[in-house]
């Protein structure tokens, strides 16, 4: 359902700021989990609504289909 190359690109983009990204398909949704590493830049992670829009384009799915989980 989602672009594997887009996933790799998003993972590389977030890794540069100290975050890990995983995505999986669950029905008609794409579940995206972003985890902070010890080196994470807290100010570098875009707000969820912005990240959802970016991921929609990068993963080639509607932004509304993305269930986004941010680090706690």
N, CA, C and O of each residue as an XYZ file, in Angstrom:
288
protein
N       0.816     -1.193      0.000
C       0.000      0.000      0.000
C       0.864      1.263      0.000
O       0.585      2.194     -0.755
N       1.908      1.311      0.834
C       2.747      2.506      0.874
C       4.049      2.259      0.131
O       4.431      1.114     -0.114
N       4.713      3.327     -0.218
C       5.965      3.266     -0.967
C       7.120      2.833     -0.063
O       7.432      3.502      0.922
N       7.747      1.715     -0.405
C       8.905      1.239      0.359
C      10.074      2.213      0.241
O      10.786      2.459      1.214
N      10.267      2.768     -0.962
C      11.341      3.756     -1.141
C      11.046      5.005     -0.322
O      11.947      5.591      0.278
N       9.792      5.406     -0.301
C       9.394      6.549      0.517
C       9.657      6.301      1.991
O      10.084      7.205      2.710
N       9.403      5.076      2.446
C       9.680      4.722      3.836
C      11.168      4.858      4.125
O      11.553      5.427      5.146
N      12.006      4.340      3.235
C      13.461      4.453      3.422
C      13.894      5.911      3.458
O      14.740      6.292      4.266
N      13.314      6.722      2.584
C      13.648      8.150      2.554
C      13.244      8.830      3.859
O      14.007      9.622      4.412
N      12.040      8.521      4.353
C      11.567      9.119      5.602
C      12.427      8.662      6.774
O      12.737      9.455      7.663
N      12.811      7.397      6.781
C      13.678      6.889      7.849
C      15.018      7.612      7.856
O      15.529      7.965      8.919
N      15.583      7.830      6.686
C      16.868      8.527      6.592
C      16.731      9.981      7.048
O      17.601     10.503      7.745
N      15.638     10.625      6.653
C      15.402     12.014      7.030
C      15.315     12.154      8.554
O      15.922     13.054      9.133
N      14.564     11.268      9.194
C      14.395     11.354     10.642
C      15.633     10.882     11.397
O      15.929     11.392     12.478
N      16.354      9.918     10.843
C      17.568      9.428     11.501
C      18.595     10.543     11.658
O      19.356     10.560     12.625
N      18.617     11.467     10.711
C      19.564     12.584     10.779
C      19.328     13.439     12.029
O      20.243     14.109     12.508
N      18.093     13.412     12.554
C      17.758     14.181     13.755
C      17.618     13.304     14.995
O      17.179     13.768     16.048
N      17.994     12.036     14.863
C      17.985     11.157     16.025
C      16.676     10.430     16.279
O      16.369     10.089     17.421
N      15.905     10.188     15.234
C      14.633      9.483     15.395
C      14.595      8.239     14.522
O      15.199      8.198     13.450
N      13.876      7.226     14.996
C      13.654      6.001     14.230
C      12.188      5.972     13.820
O      11.313      6.372     14.589
N      11.926      5.502     12.616
C      10.564      5.452     12.093
C      10.263      4.041     11.615
O      11.073      3.418     10.929
N       9.095      3.547     11.984
C       8.622      2.247     11.508
C       7.203      2.433     10.988
O       6.433      3.223     11.534
N       6.864      1.711      9.943
C       5.524      1.808      9.364
C       5.005      0.416      9.057
O       5.765     -0.471      8.666
N       3.704      0.232      9.237
C       3.072     -1.047      8.903
C       1.654     -0.769      8.426
O       1.040      0.234      8.789
N       1.158     -1.671      7.615
C      -0.209     -1.551      7.118
C      -1.142     -2.303      8.056
O      -0.879     -3.444      8.436
N      -2.223     -1.650      8.418
C      -3.259     -2.276      9.243
C      -4.592     -1.927      8.605
O      -5.138     -0.845      8.824
N      -5.104     -2.854      7.818
C      -6.336     -2.588      7.082
C      -6.085     -1.508      6.050
O      -5.164     -1.614      5.240
N      -6.899     -0.473      6.079
C      -6.746      0.635      5.136
C      -5.875      1.759      5.689
O      -5.750      2.815      5.069
N      -5.276      1.532      6.849
C      -4.438      2.543      7.474
C      -2.970      2.150      7.420
O      -2.619      0.974      7.319
N      -2.128      3.168      7.489
C      -0.695      2.964      7.646
C      -0.349      3.484      9.037
O      -0.514      4.668      9.329
N       0.127      2.592      9.881
C       0.506      2.970     11.240
C       1.977      3.337     11.230
O       2.827      2.525     10.864
N       2.273      4.563     11.634
C       3.645      5.073     11.658
C       4.016      5.383     13.104
O       3.332      6.133     13.800
N       5.124      4.781     13.527
C       5.617      5.037     14.877
C       6.983      5.705     14.771
O       7.879      5.239     14.067
N       7.106      6.800     15.485
C       8.377      7.521     15.543
C       8.893      7.415     16.970
O       8.193      7.746     17.927
N      10.119      6.952     17.092
C      10.750      6.785     18.402
C      11.994      7.661     18.476
O      12.733      7.787     17.500
N      12.219      8.262     19.633
C      13.408      9.082     19.844
C      14.567      8.205     20.300
O      14.394      7.325     21.143
N      15.742      8.449     19.743
C      16.956      7.797     20.221
C      17.576      8.730     21.266
O      17.132      9.869     21.404
N      18.578      8.276     21.995
C      19.218      9.166     22.977
C      19.794     10.442     22.340
O      19.948     11.456     23.020
N      20.108     10.392     21.049
C      20.686     11.550     20.360
C      19.633     12.462     19.736
O      19.989     13.396     19.016
N      18.362     12.221     19.989
C      17.274     12.956     19.322
C      17.309     14.450     19.616
O      17.565     14.879     20.741
N      17.047     15.216     18.588
C      16.925     16.668     18.686
C      15.446     16.980     18.927
O      14.636     16.891     18.004
N      15.094     17.340     20.154
C      13.691     17.553     20.512
C      13.031     18.647     19.689
O      11.838     18.562     19.398
N      13.776     19.663     19.313
C      13.210     20.779     18.559
C      13.132     20.502     17.058
O      12.594     21.319     16.311
N      13.657     19.369     16.608
C      13.734     19.090     15.178
C      12.520     18.357     14.620
O      12.332     18.321     13.404
N      11.699     17.776     15.475
C      10.555     16.993     15.019
C       9.384     17.933     14.731
O       8.946     18.683     15.603
N       8.888     17.880     13.502
C       7.777     18.744     13.092
C       6.510     18.372     13.862
O       6.384     17.241     14.330
N       5.573     19.310     13.998
C       4.302     19.003     14.654
C       3.586     17.855     13.923
O       3.773     17.676     12.720
N       2.775     17.084     14.643
C       2.128     15.916     14.037
C       1.366     16.198     12.742
O       1.448     15.401     11.807
N       0.634     17.295     12.662
C      -0.143     17.572     11.444
C       0.775     17.836     10.246
O       0.441     17.474      9.118
N       1.913     18.458     10.486
C       2.895     18.698      9.418
C       3.557     17.381      9.021
O       3.711     17.086      7.835
N       3.951     16.587     10.030
C       4.592     15.301      9.756
C       3.644     14.378      8.987
O       4.079     13.675      8.075
N       2.374     14.371      9.336
C       1.400     13.525      8.645
C       1.316     13.918      7.167
O       1.250     13.045      6.301
N       1.317     15.208      6.872
C       1.267     15.679      5.479
C       2.534     15.277      4.726
O       2.460     14.828      3.582
N       3.681     15.435      5.354
C       4.952     15.062      4.721
C       4.984     13.561      4.464
O       5.367     13.121      3.380
N       4.583     12.781      5.455
C       4.592     11.327      5.302
C       3.598     10.868      4.242
O       3.862      9.905      3.522
N       2.464     11.544      4.139
C       1.490     11.197      3.105
C       2.112     11.294      1.724
O       1.937     10.403      0.893
N       2.830     12.367      1.482
C       3.492     12.543      0.184
C       4.647     11.555      0.010
O       4.805     10.958     -1.054
N       5.443     11.390      1.054
C       6.611     10.521      0.974
C       6.227      9.052      0.808
O       6.854      8.323      0.039
N       5.193      8.623      1.534
C       4.764      7.226      1.478
C       3.751      6.965      0.364
O       3.384      5.818      0.107
N       3.303      8.031     -0.293
C       2.338      7.934     -1.396
C       1.001      7.350     -0.945
O       0.424      6.485     -1.604
N       0.523      7.852      0.206
C      -0.802      7.480      0.714
C      -1.513      8.754      1.165
O      -0.858      9.760      1.438
N      -2.843      8.724      1.247
C      -3.542      9.908      1.764
C      -3.129     10.173      3.212
O      -3.023      9.245      4.013
N      -2.900     11.422      3.536
C      -2.496     11.774      4.899
C      -3.514     11.274      5.927
O      -3.151     10.914      7.046
N      -4.798     11.254      5.533
C      -5.854     10.814      6.454
C      -5.732      9.327      6.783
O      -6.285      8.870      7.783
N      -5.014      8.569      5.950
C      -4.857      7.127      6.176
C      -3.719      6.815      7.139
O      -3.502      5.654      7.486
N      -2.991      7.843      7.574
C      -1.834      7.628      8.447
C      -2.238      7.778      9.907
O      -2.766      8.809     10.325
N      -1.977      6.723     10.668
C      -2.153      6.750     12.124
C      -0.765      6.995     12.705
O       0.088      6.107     12.681
N      -0.541      8.176     13.218
C       0.795      8.614     13.613
C       0.980      8.540     15.133
O       0.154      9.039     15.898
N       2.070      7.912     15.547
C       2.414      7.799     16.971
C       3.757      8.476     17.191
O       4.766      8.079     16.608
N       3.763      9.503     18.038
C       4.969     10.266     18.338
C       5.620      9.750     19.627
O       4.974      9.063     20.419
N       6.885     10.079     19.833
C       7.558      9.696     21.086
C       6.853     10.355     22.280
O       6.303     11.451     22.171
N       6.886      9.678     23.384
C       6.262     10.250     24.588
C       7.279     10.900     25.474
O       6.930     11.431     26.529
